[in-house]
Amino acid sequence: MHADDSVGVARWRCDGSHHSAGGEEEVPRFVEFNLQTRGAHVRTIGRRAHVVEPLQQSLWPCGSAYRLSENIGRAQSATLVFAKPETIDQVLAEIDGSHGGTLQRLLARPATIRSDTVAIAHARLLGASDALAREEFALGLMRAFLAAALDRDGCRHAPSVAESVALRRGMAFVASHFRESLSLRRIAREAGLSASRFSAIFAREIGTPVWRYVTDLRLQDALRLLAADADGDLASLALELGFNSHSHFSTAFRTRYGCTPTAFRHGRDGTAQTERRA
């Protein structure tokens, strides 16, 4: 995770060949959300042992030294989501009822929950198609975890006038730069808001997450370009529009319009020819 990032995501795997009994202590530099997907192990903080297993989700405070006191000898894997304390504080501000001191109490010790909402958010994160979607899904997962940990609904405060202006500023930036490789942090910075706040306001006021809005802008532009050029290289077009690859572009296009870019270009869905005759 880079210093300028609001959130980081990593996949952790162990083939089960390593065992430890009282290994060296590790001190996390960021708040860590651990979502075990396979196997189990034990983390010990002080004298207390915490089992990490797939049916639970856990939060580990930054600065709290731990050791893998019992690494169960089976293959393991997990998704790790990292965030700075200030990012957690911003996410907490989106949860109705949070107030001063909540962050300190929440990060005073590890927290373990079992939440279907977080499990669903985790699945969405794993299925993210690009970096922007991954960043936004990670923030959504953190928000779901913290809301569950605080035993509150993930309700968000209404935007102020200044935040509404910031939202429009962010949308204007996206409209001008959607073909570029965008991060949530970059868009939020242009809007003058934190990534968490911008994501929350955008989803509620616009009715769709930022990553999907960006994808829709790219796909709409793709319709125009495909209708205008019957012979252009689709792989080059995909990269020009901001997609990671031809396959990413084709999958997104088919999901949205029910046909491949090639089929649309040649009018095999009936749409392209109708548009050309209009």
C-alpha positions in Angstrom: 0.0 0.0 0.0 1.5 3.4 -1.1 1.5 6.4 1.2 -1.0 8.3 -0.9 -3.5 5.4 -1.1 -6.7 5.5 1.0 -7.1 1.8 0.9 -5.1 -1.2 -0.3 -6.1 -4.8 -1.2 -3.9 -7.9 -1.2 -4.4 -11.6 -1.5 -2.5 -13.8 1.0 -1.7 -17.5 0.4 0.2 -20.2 2.3 0.7 -23.7 1.0 0.6 -25.2 4.5 4.3 -26.2 4.5 5.3 -23.7 7.1 4.6 -24.1 10.8 5.2 -21.7 13.6 4.9 -21.9 17.4 5.7 -18.5 18.9 7.2 -16.9 15.8 8.5 -13.4 15.5 6.2 -10.5 16.3 4.8 -8.4 13.5 3.6 -4.8 13.9 1.1 -3.8 11.2 1.5 -0.2 9.9 -2.1 0.0 8.8 -5.5 -1.1 10.0 -6.1 -4.5 8.5 -9.3 -6.3 7.7 -8.7 -10.0 7.3 -11.2 -12.1 5.3 -10.1 -15.7 5.5 -11.2 -17.7 2.4 -9.5 -21.0 3.2 -7.9 -22.7 6.2 -7.3 -21.1 9.7 -4.5 -19.8 11.9 -4.1 -18.2 15.3 -2.8 -14.7 16.0 -1.7 -13.9 19.5 -1.7 -10.3 20.9 -0.3 -10.2 24.4 -1.7 -13.2 26.1 -4.8 -13.5 24.1 -5.1 -15.9 21.1 -7.5 -15.0 18.3 -8.6 -17.7 15.8 -8.8 -16.5 12.2 -11.2 -18.6 10.2 -13.4 -18.3 7.1 -16.8 -17.9 8.7 -15.7 -14.7 10.5 -14.2 -11.4 9.5 -11.7 -9.6 11.6 -10.1 -6.2 12.1 -6.6 -5.8 13.4 -5.4 -2.4 14.7 -2.3 -0.8 13.4 0.6 -0.7 15.9 -0.6 -3.7 17.8 2.2 -6.3 17.7 1.1 -9.9 17.1 2.6 -13.2 16.3 1.4 -16.3 14.6 1.4 -18.5 17.7 -0.1 -21.5 15.9 0.0 -21.7 12.2 -2.3 -24.7 11.5 -0.5 -26.9 8.9 -3.0 -26.6 6.1 -3.2 -24.5 2.9 -4.6 -21.1 3.6 -5.7 -18.0 1.7 -7.2 -14.7 2.6 -8.1 -11.2 1.3 -6.4 -8.4 3.3 -7.8 -4.9 3.1 -5.5 -2.2 4.5 -6.4 1.4 5.5 -4.9 4.3 7.5 -6.6 5.3 10.7 -7.7 8.5 9.2 -9.4 6.6 6.4 -11.3 4.5 9.0 -12.3 7.8 10.7 -13.7 9.1 7.4 -15.7 5.9 6.9 -17.0 6.0 10.4 -18.3 9.5 9.7 -20.6 8.0 7.1 -22.2 5.7 9.7 -25.2 7.2 11.4 -24.6 7.6 15.1 -20.8 7.5 15.1 -19.2 10.2 17.2 -15.9 11.4 18.8 -14.0 8.6 20.4 -15.5 5.9 18.3 -12.4 5.4 16.3 -10.2 5.1 19.4 -12.5 2.5 21.0 -12.9 0.5 17.9 -9.1 0.4 17.2 -8.2 -0.3 20.8 -8.3 -4.1 20.2 -9.0 -6.6 17.5 -12.6 -7.0 16.4 -14.2 -10.1 15.0 -17.7 -10.3 13.5 -19.8 -12.7 11.4 -21.8 -10.8 8.9 -23.5 -11.9 5.7 -23.4 -8.3 4.5 -19.6 -8.3 4.8 -19.3 -11.7 3.1 -21.3 -10.3 0.1 -19.2 -7.2 0.0 -16.1 -9.4 0.0 -17.4 -11.5 -2.9 -18.1 -8.2 -4.9 -14.5 -7.1 -4.1 -13.1 -10.3 -5.4 -15.1 -9.9 -8.6 -14.0 -6.3 -9.2 -13.0 -5.8 -12.9 -10.6 -2.9 -12.5 -8.7 -0.8 -9.9 -11.4 1.8 -9.5 -14.0 -0.8 -8.8 -11.7 -2.6 -6.4 -11.0 0.6 -4.5 -14.7 1.4 -4.2 -15.7 -2.1 -3.2 -13.0 -2.2 -0.6 -14.4 1.0 1.0 -17.9 -0.5 0.9 -16.6 -3.6 2.6 -15.0 -1.5 5.3 -18.2 0.5 5.8 -20.2 -2.7 6.1 -17.7 -4.2 8.6 -17.6 -1.1 10.8 -21.4 -0.7 10.7 -21.8 -4.3 11.8 -19.1 -3.9 14.5 -20.9 -0.9 15.9 -24.2 -2.8 15.5 -25.7 0.0 13.5 -27.1 0.3 10.0 -24.8 1.8 7.4 -26.9 4.9 7.0 -25.1 8.0 5.7 -25.7 11.7 6.5 -27.2 13.8 3.8 -24.7 16.0 1.8 -24.3 19.6 2.7 -24.6 22.3 0.0 -20.8 22.4 -0.2 -20.7 18.6 -0.6 -23.3 18.8 -3.4 -21.2 21.3 -5.2 -18.2 19.1 -4.7 -20.1 16.1 -6.1 -20.9 18.1 -9.3 -17.2 19.1 -9.5 -16.2 15.5 -9.3 -18.7 14.4 -11.9 -17.4 17.2 -14.3 -13.9 15.9 -13.8 -15.0 12.3 -14.6 -16.9 13.4 -17.7 -13.6 15.0 -19.0 -11.2 12.2 -17.9 -13.2 9.0 -18.1 -10.9 7.5 -20.7 -7.9 7.8 -18.4 -6.9 5.4 -15.6 -8.8 6.8 -12.7 -8.6 6.1 -9.0 -11.3 7.0 -6.5 -8.7 9.0 -4.6 -7.9 11.1 -7.6 -11.5 11.8 -8.4 -12.3 12.7 -4.8 -9.3 15.0 -4.6 -10.5 16.9 -7.6 -13.9 17.2 -5.9 -12.3 18.3 -2.6 -13.7 15.4 -0.5 -12.3 12.3 1.1 -12.5 9.1 -1.1 -15.0 7.6 1.4 -17.3 10.6 1.5 -17.3 11.1 -2.2 -18.0 7.4 -2.8 -20.9 7.5 -0.3 -22.5 10.7 -1.6 -22.1 9.6 -5.2 -23.7 6.3 -4.7 -26.7 7.7 -2.9 -27.3 10.9 -5.0 -26.5 9.4 -8.5 -27.8 5.9 -7.7 -24.8 4.0 -8.9 -21.2 3.5 -7.7 -18.4 5.6 -9.2 -16.8 2.7 -11.0 -20.0 1.7 -12.8 -20.6 5.4 -13.8 -17.2 5.6 -15.3 -17.7 2.2 -17.1 -21.1 3.5 -18.5 -19.4 6.6 -19.8 -16.8 4.5 -21.6 -19.5 2.1 -23.0 -21.6 5.0 -24.3 -18.6 6.4 -26.0 -17.9 3.0 -27.4 -21.4 2.9 -29.1 -20.6 6.1 -31.0 -17.1 5.0 -32.1 -18.3 1.5 -33.1 -21.1 3.0 -35.2 -18.7 5.4 -36.9 -15.9 3.0 -37.7 -16.7 -0.5 -39.0 -13.0 -1.6 -39.4 -11.1 -0.3 -36.4 -9.1 -2.6 -34.1 -11.2 -3.5 -31.1 -8.2 -4.1 -28.8 -6.9 -0.6 -29.5 -10.3 0.8 -29.1 -10.7 -0.9 -25.7 -7.4 0.7 -24.4 -8.3 4.0 -25.9 -11.6 4.0 -23.9 -9.8 3.2 -20.7 -10.5 -0.5 -20.4 -7.8 -2.8 -19.2 -8.0 -5.2 -22.1 -10.2 -6.3 -25.1 -11.8 -9.0 -23.0 -12.6 -6.5 -20.2 -14.3 -4.2 -22.8 -16.2 -7.0 -24.5 -17.5 -8.4 -21.2 -18.7 -5.0 -20.0 -20.2 -4.3 -23.4 -22.1 -7.6 -23.5 -23.3 -7.2 -20.0 -24.7 -3.7 -20.7 -26.1 -4.1 -24.2 -26.6 -7.8 -24.6 -24.3 -8.3 -27.6 -20.6 -8.2 -28.3 -18.9 -5.0 -29.8 -18.4 -7.0 -33.0 -22.0 -7.9 -33.3 -23.1 -4.3 -32.6 -20.7 -3.0 -35.2 -22.1 -5.2 -37.9 -25.7 -4.6 -36.9 -26.4 -8.2 -35.8 -28.4 -7.0 -32.9 -30.4 -4.7 -35.2 -29.4 -1.6 -33.2 -26.4 -0.4 -35.2 -28.2 -0.5 -38.5 -31.2 1.3 -37.1 -29.0 4.0 -35.8 -27.2 4.4 -39.1 -30.5 4.8 -41.0 -31.8 7.4 -38.6 
